[in-house]
Amino acid sequence: MKGNGSDPELGSEDSRLVSLNKRLDRAEAAEAKRTAVNAGPESDANYRLGNRVLAELLGGLIGGALFGWLIDRFAGTSPWGLLVMLFMGIIVAFRNIIRLSKTPPK
């Protein structure tokens, strides 16, 4: 330790830290204000739409694969039933996603 509290550098360092803390507080307040504005009902609607698009995509893929596997299992057409139904599931999923994107927001 270098001084007993009368060091001039120590006082200037404290004022810089105080200034930095004030600027950080202002920046955090501005960021909180900015993000609070974006967290309204519009972002909630976008979140729901994104979840619905994901569900349509996964549902088409999984549903087509499941039906294709069942057709292959009972008809003995492996792997053609799975491939055809998986492809149809992809087509249906993209058709539903395109239909969702064309509907106007409320």
Secondary structure, 3 states (H helix, E strand, C coil): CCCCCCCHHHHHHHHHHHHHHHHHHHHHHHHHHHHHHHCCHHHHHHHHHHHHHHHHHHHHHHHHHHHHHHHHHHHCCCCHHHHHHHHHHHHHHHHHHHHHHHCCCC
